[in-house]
Amino acid sequence: MTTKTTPKKSTTAKKTTTAKKTTATTKTSTSKRAPAKKPGKITVAPKTITAVPPTHDDIARRAYQLFEARGFQHGHDIEDWKRAEAELTQGL
């Protein structure tokens, strides 16, 4: 005796969803608005460059360069300092 088995059908029901269209209504105001400005040329104010006086370290560095250029000859430290100051502050 042979028995046939029949495959069982799925009993799970498929869920279907329906999307409803909703329309948004907007109220128009009666007040008048200024028309939107169109983008135009952008004007930028020129930057002002202010001269910064030299620092103590700047002057010392330049005075050492002058001392070095003279071949490390001693006795001219004040002269080198004054010349370095004059060079660095020239045009300020």
C-alpha positions in Angstrom: 0.0 0.0 0.0 1.4 3.3 -1.1 0.2 6.6 0.2 0.8 9.8 -1.5 1.6 12.8 0.5 0.6 16.1 -0.9 2.6 19.1 -0.1 0.8 21.5 2.2 -0.1 24.9 1.0 1.1 27.8 3.0 -1.6 29.2 5.1 0.1 32.5 5.8 -1.9 35.4 4.4 -0.1 38.1 2.7 -0.6 41.6 4.1 -1.2 44.3 1.7 -0.9 47.9 2.5 -2.4 50.7 0.6 -0.9 54.2 0.7 -3.4 57.0 0.8 -2.5 60.2 -0.9 -2.9 63.2 1.3 -2.9 66.6 -0.2 -1.7 69.5 1.9 -3.5 72.7 1.5 -1.6 75.9 2.0 -3.2 79.2 2.9 -2.3 82.2 1.0 -1.6 85.2 3.0 -2.9 88.5 2.0 0.1 90.5 3.1 2.6 91.4 0.4 6.2 90.4 0.6 9.1 92.0 -1.0 10.3 90.1 -4.0 13.4 87.9 -3.5 16.6 89.5 -4.4 18.7 87.9 -7.1 22.3 87.2 -6.3 24.5 89.9 -7.7 28.1 91.0 -7.4 29.6 90.6 -4.0 31.7 93.6 -2.9 34.4 93.1 -0.4 36.1 96.0 1.4 39.8 96.1 0.9 41.9 94.9 3.8 44.1 97.5 5.4 47.6 96.3 6.1 49.1 97.7 9.2 52.8 97.6 9.7 54.0 95.7 12.7 57.1 97.0 14.3 60.0 94.6 14.6 60.3 92.6 17.8 63.4 92.5 20.0 64.2 89.1 18.6 63.9 90.4 15.0 66.4 93.2 15.7 68.8 90.8 17.6 68.7 88.3 14.7 69.6 91.0 12.2 72.3 92.5 14.4 73.9 89.1 14.7 73.8 88.7 10.9 75.7 92.0 10.6 78.2 90.8 13.2 78.6 87.6 11.3 79.0 89.5 8.0 81.9 91.5 9.5 83.7 88.3 10.4 82.7 88.2 14.1 84.7 91.3 14.8 83.9 92.5 18.3 83.4 96.1 19.4 80.6 97.1 17.0 77.6 95.7 18.9 75.8 99.0 19.4 76.4 100.0 15.8 75.1 96.7 14.6 72.0 97.0 16.8 71.2 100.6 15.6 71.7 99.5 11.9 69.5 96.5 12.4 66.8 98.7 13.9 67.0 101.2 11.1 66.8 98.5 8.4 63.8 96.8 10.0 61.8 99.9 10.7 62.5 101.5 7.3 59.3 102.0 5.4 56.9 101.6 8.3 
